[in-house]
Amino acid sequence: MNKVGQNDSSHAGLEAAIIGHSPAIRQLREMIRRVARSNASVMLCGPSGSGKELVARAIHDEGARAGQAFSAINCGAIPADLIESELFGHEKGSFTGATARRIGHFEASEGGTLFLDEIGDMRFDMQVKLLRVLEDRTIVRVGSSEARRVDVRVISATHQDLGAAITKGKFREDLFFRLGVVVLQVPSLADRVEDIPALIRHFQSRMPADAKCRFDEAAMTLLMRHDWPGNVRELRNFVERASVLHGGETLGPDDVALLLNPTAPRPVAPAQQANDDLPLHPVAKTPAPGRPIDLKREIETIELEQIHVALDLADGIISEAARLLTLKRTTLIEKMRKYGVQQQAA
């Protein structure tokens, strides 16, 4: 009885982590259960924003390493000259700025799982060093000659066509086979649109009641017809944007169309007028007589929208999003903290 109960609890936990009941998601959950039983390296393939890190965490949580560390690193978001130190650590004084010894992600993940996101962005010379670590199960900190054994399961992810990268000589074929003992495809949101209502409920479950929106039938139909180029990440941002602008309201297709394209010009509608002599005012732009607006909130709303759009376009890479917004990277990070915007790789 205990064993059955444990399996039921495990399956319930996996369904809570990987939301949806579409055929694509049911198949993905079954594959997660299978690969979690082993320590084989797994490569997750799928478009940006599809939830690859969530899948990696689910594999970790379903397996024997669940009680150990799970560490994630985005290979495309770390400067090329720092990636070796991030992975393997360094000794004090090993390079300019190395003021103290640092433990790398491999050592920090001892006994657990290391998730290497956007592995296709790793420079070629680092691919050689990573292959050696996977084969020997030992790492050497930068500035040291001492080899240290590590027991770490590696899960990697990419949105790139690594087959094409191998043909062009940009990715090592032997590393691909070492990382992809098992290759899992993570479906795009467009391939599982029937999961959108469940995903919306999931995102809204973290919100206060007065921030939750409702969508009428036509609005939900429009959401399920949208192509979702940013995948689940785009849907999550859409739900957050809707809660900021329309908390507690029931939205129709026109509202949804505007929320799906936040950079499009807003239509100008007549203000509620006491008589025909009052001028027209753009909605939420210019205060109508007797109807003040919260300018600070309007500015913050626009700023938050543009941050979400830039992060979507930049596939979650902060430095690229900052470039699109013509901001310093540190400034964008401060604004993300201010608005509670979380950086997620998937």
C-alpha positions in Angstrom: 0.0 0.0 0.0 2.8 2.4 0.8 4.5 1.8 -2.5 1.2 2.5 -4.4 0.7 5.7 -2.4 4.2 6.9 -3.1 3.7 6.4 -6.8 0.4 8.2 -6.8 2.0 11.1 -4.9 4.9 11.2 -7.4 2.5 11.2 -10.4 0.5 14.0 -8.8 3.6 16.0 -8.2 4.7 15.6 -11.9 1.2 16.7 -13.1 1.5 19.8 -10.9 4.9 20.6 -12.3 4.1 19.9 -16.0 0.7 21.5 -16.6 -1.7 20.2 -19.2 -3.6 17.2 -20.4 -2.9 17.4 -24.2 -1.5 14.3 -25.9 1.9 16.0 -26.3 2.1 16.8 -22.6 0.9 13.3 -21.5 3.6 11.8 -23.6 6.2 14.1 -22.2 5.3 13.3 -18.7 5.6 9.5 -19.5 9.1 10.1 -20.9 10.1 12.1 -17.9 9.1 9.2 -15.6 11.1 6.8 -17.7 14.3 8.8 -18.0 14.2 9.8 -14.3 14.8 6.1 -13.4 18.4 6.3 -14.7 21.4 8.6 -14.5 21.8 8.9 -18.3 22.5 12.3 -19.7 19.4 13.9 -21.2 19.2 16.6 -23.9 16.0 18.6 -24.1 15.1 20.1 -27.5 12.4 22.7 -28.0 11.7 26.3 -28.8 12.7 29.1 -26.4 10.0 29.7 -23.7 8.6 26.2 -23.9 9.6 25.2 -20.3 12.7 23.1 -20.8 14.1 24.0 -17.3 10.8 22.9 -15.8 11.2 19.6 -17.5 14.8 19.3 -16.3 13.7 20.0 -12.7 10.9 17.4 -13.1 13.4 14.7 -14.2 15.6 15.6 -11.2 12.6 15.5 -8.8 11.3 12.2 -10.1 14.7 10.5 -9.8 16.9 9.1 -7.1 18.8 12.4 -6.8 15.7 14.4 -5.8 17.0 15.1 -2.3 20.3 16.6 -3.7 21.2 19.9 -5.4 19.8 21.1 -8.7 21.8 23.8 -10.3 21.1 25.6 -13.6 23.3 27.7 -15.8 22.5 29.4 -19.1 25.5 28.9 -21.3 24.4 31.7 -23.6 24.1 34.3 -20.9 27.6 34.1 -19.4 30.5 35.9 -20.9 32.8 33.5 -22.8 35.8 34.3 -20.6 33.9 33.3 -17.5 32.1 30.1 -18.5 35.0 27.9 -17.5 35.1 29.4 -14.0 31.4 29.2 -13.7 31.4 25.5 -14.5 34.6 24.3 -12.8 35.4 27.0 -10.3 38.7 28.8 -9.8 41.5 29.4 -7.3 42.3 32.7 -5.7 44.5 34.8 -7.9 44.0 32.6 -11.0 43.0 35.6 -13.1 42.3 39.3 -12.6 39.3 39.7 -10.3 39.7 36.2 -8.7 40.0 37.6 -5.2 38.9 34.3 -3.5 38.4 30.6 -4.3 35.2 29.9 -6.0 33.3 26.6 -6.3 31.9 25.9 -9.7 28.5 24.5 -10.7 29.8 21.0 -11.1 31.1 20.9 -7.5 28.1 22.7 -6.2 25.8 20.1 -7.8 27.7 17.1 -6.3 25.3 14.2 -5.9 22.6 16.1 -7.8 21.8 17.4 -11.2 23.4 20.2 -13.4 21.2 21.8 -16.0 23.1 23.3 -18.9 20.7 25.5 -20.8 21.4 26.8 -24.3 24.3 24.3 -24.7 24.4 25.2 -28.4 25.8 28.6 -27.5 28.9 27.2 -25.7 32.1 28.1 -27.4 34.0 25.3 -29.2 37.1 25.1 -26.9 34.8 24.8 -23.8 33.0 22.0 -25.6 36.3 20.0 -25.5 36.7 20.6 -21.8 33.1 19.7 -21.0 33.4 16.5 -23.0 36.5 15.5 -21.0 34.6 16.1 -17.7 31.7 14.0 -18.9 34.1 11.2 -19.9 36.4 11.3 -16.8 33.9 12.5 -14.2 36.6 14.9 -12.9 37.0 18.7 -13.0 40.0 21.0 -12.5 39.4 24.4 -11.1 40.9 27.3 -13.1 44.4 28.0 -11.7 44.7 24.5 -10.2 46.3 21.3 -11.3 44.3 19.1 -8.9 41.6 16.9 -10.5 38.5 16.4 -8.4 36.0 13.7 -8.9 32.4 14.7 -9.3 29.1 12.7 -9.3 26.7 14.9 -11.2 23.9 14.0 -13.6 23.9 16.4 -16.6 20.8 17.6 -18.4 21.2 20.0 -21.3 18.9 22.0 -23.4 18.9 23.8 -26.7 16.5 25.5 -29.1 19.0 25.3 -31.9 19.3 22.6 -34.7 22.5 21.0 -33.4 22.6 18.7 -36.4 23.1 21.7 -38.6 25.6 23.1 -36.1 27.6 19.9 -36.2 27.6 20.0 -40.0 29.0 23.5 -39.9 31.7 22.5 -37.4 30.2 24.7 -34.6 29.3 21.9 -32.3 31.2 18.7 -31.5 29.4 15.5 -32.6 31.0 13.5 -29.9 29.8 15.9 -27.2 26.3 15.8 -28.7 26.2 12.0 -28.3 27.6 12.2 -24.8 25.0 14.8 -23.8 22.1 13.3 -25.7 22.0 9.7 -24.5 18.3 10.4 -24.4 16.8 13.2 -26.4 13.4 14.6 -25.4 11.3 17.0 -27.4 9.6 19.7 -25.4 6.5 20.8 -27.4 5.8 24.4 -28.4 2.6 26.0 -26.9 1.2 26.1 -30.5 1.3 22.3 -30.5 -0.8 22.0 -27.3 -3.2 24.9 -27.3 -5.8 22.8 -25.5 -3.6 23.3 -22.4 -3.9 27.1 -22.4 -6.9 27.3 -20.0 -5.2 25.1 -17.5 -1.9 27.1 -17.8 -3.9 30.4 -17.3 -5.5 28.9 -14.1 -2.0 27.8 -12.9 -0.5 31.3 -13.4 -3.5 33.0 -11.8 -3.4 30.7 -8.8 -0.5 32.7 -7.4 -2.4 36.0 -7.7 -4.8 37.7 -5.3 -8.4 37.3 -6.2 -8.9 40.9 -7.3 -6.0 40.6 -9.8 -7.4 37.6 -11.7 -9.1 38.1 -15.1 -11.8 36.1 -16.7 -12.0 35.5 -20.4 -15.3 35.1 -22.3 -15.7 32.3 -24.9 -14.6 34.5 -27.8 -11.5 35.7 -26.0 -10.5 32.2 -25.1 -11.0 31.1 -28.7 -8.7 34.0 -29.8 -6.1 32.9 -27.3 -6.1 29.3 -28.6 -5.8 30.6 -32.2 -2.7 32.8 -31.4 0.6 31.3 -32.7 2.5 32.0 -29.4 6.0 32.6 -30.8 7.2 33.1 -27.2 5.5 29.9 -26.0 4.6 29.4 -22.3 6.9 32.3 -21.3 4.8 34.6 -23.6 1.5 33.2 -22.1 2.8 33.8 -18.5 3.7 37.4 -19.4 0.3 37.8 -21.1 -1.5 36.7 -17.9 0.6 39.0 -15.7 0.0 41.9 -18.1 -3.8 41.2 -18.1 -3.8 41.2 -14.3 -2.0 44.6 -14.1 -4.3 46.3 -16.6 -7.6 44.5 -16.1 -7.6 42.8 -12.7 -11.0 41.5 -11.7 -12.6 42.1 -15.2 -14.0 39.8 -17.8 -12.2 40.3 -21.0 -13.4 39.9 -24.6 -11.5 39.4 -27.9 -10.8 43.1 -28.4 -9.1 43.3 -25.0 -7.1 40.1 -25.7 -6.0 41.4 -29.1 -4.5 44.5 -27.5 -2.9 42.6 -24.7 -1.3 40.2 -27.2 0.3 43.1 -29.1 1.2 45.6 -26.4 3.5 47.6 -28.7 0.6 48.4 -31.1 -0.9 51.9 -31.0 -3.8 52.0 -28.6 -7.1 53.1 -30.1 -8.5 56.5 -29.1 -12.0 56.3 -27.6 -14.3 59.1 -26.5 -14.0 60.0 -22.9 -17.2 59.7 -20.8 -18.5 63.3 -21.4 -21.0 65.3 -19.4 -22.0 67.2 -22.5 -21.1 67.4 -26.2 -18.9 70.5 -25.8 -16.1 68.5 -23.9 -13.1 67.4 -26.1 -12.2 63.8 -26.8 -9.4 62.2 -24.8 -7.3 59.2 -25.6 -8.1 56.4 -23.2 -5.7 56.3 -20.1 -3.5 58.9 -21.7 -4.9 62.4 -20.9 -7.0 63.0 -17.8 -10.7 63.8 -18.7 -12.4 66.6 -16.8 -13.2 65.3 -13.3 -11.4 62.0 -14.1 -7.8 62.1 -12.9 -5.4 59.3 -13.8 -2.6 57.8 -11.8 0.3 59.0 -14.0 2.9 57.0 -12.0 1.0 53.8 -12.5 0.5 54.5 -16.2 4.2 55.0 -16.7 5.1 51.9 -14.7 2.5 49.8 -16.6 4.1 50.9 -20.0 7.6 50.2 -18.6 6.6 46.8 -17.4 5.0 45.9 -20.7 8.1 46.9 -22.7 10.4 44.9 -20.3 8.2 41.8 -21.0 8.3 42.4 -24.7 12.1 42.9 -24.8 12.6 39.7 -22.7 10.4 37.8 -25.1 12.3 39.0 -28.1 15.6 38.3 -26.4 14.6 34.8 -25.4 15.1 35.8 -21.7 18.7 36.9 -22.2 19.0 40.0 -20.0 22.0 41.6 -21.8 20.1 41.4 -25.2 16.9 42.7 -23.7 18.8 45.6 -22.2 20.2 46.4 -25.6 16.8 46.4 -27.2 15.6 48.8 -24.4 18.7 50.9 -24.7 19.4 50.4 -21.0 22.5 49.3 -19.1 22.2 45.6 -18.1 22.4 46.6 -14.4 19.6 49.1 -14.9 17.3 46.5 -16.4 18.1 44.1 -13.6 17.1 46.7 -11.1 13.8 47.4 -12.9 13.1 43.7 -13.1 13.6 43.4 -9.3 11.3 46.4 -8.8 8.5 44.8 -10.8 9.1 41.3 -9.6 9.9 40.1 -13.1 11.6 36.7 -12.9 14.2 35.6 -15.4 13.4 32.1 -16.6 15.3 29.9 -19.1 12.9 27.5 -21.1 
